[in-house]
Amino acid sequence: AEGASRTTPIKLIKSIAQSVDRLPQ
């Protein structure tokens, strides 16, 4: 559970990518 301590850019990008994928384009 030591992921929130240091949020890697890759994780953020993946999270954003998923969020955008869910949105209708």
LINBEL-V521004 format. One record per residue. N is the residue number from 1. SS is DSSP state (A for helix, B for strand, O for the rest). OMEGA is omega as a letter, one per 20 degrees, with the letter a starting at -180 (NA if undefined). D_CENTER is the distance of its C-alpha to the mean C-alpha in whole Angstrom. Layout:
# LINBEL-V521004
n = <N | N>
ss = <SS | SS>
omega = <OMEGA | OMEGA>
d_center = <D_CENTER | D_CENTER>
This chain:
# LINBEL-V521004
n = <1 | 2 | 3 | 4 | 5 | 6 | 7 | 8 | 9 | 10 | 11 | 12 | 13 | 14 | 15 | 16 | 17 | 18 | 19 | 20 | 21 | 22 | 23 | 24 | 25>
ss = <O | O | O | O | O | O | O | O | A | A | A | A | A | A | A | A | A | A | A | A | A | A | O | O | O>
omega = <r | a | r | a | r | a | a | a | a | a | a | a | a | a | a | a | r | a | a | a | a | a | r | a | NA>
d_center = <16 | 16 | 12 | 12 | 15 | 13 | 9 | 9 | 8 | 7 | 5 | 3 | 5 | 4 | 2 | 4 | 7 | 7 | 8 | 10 | 11 | 13 | 14 | 18 | 18>
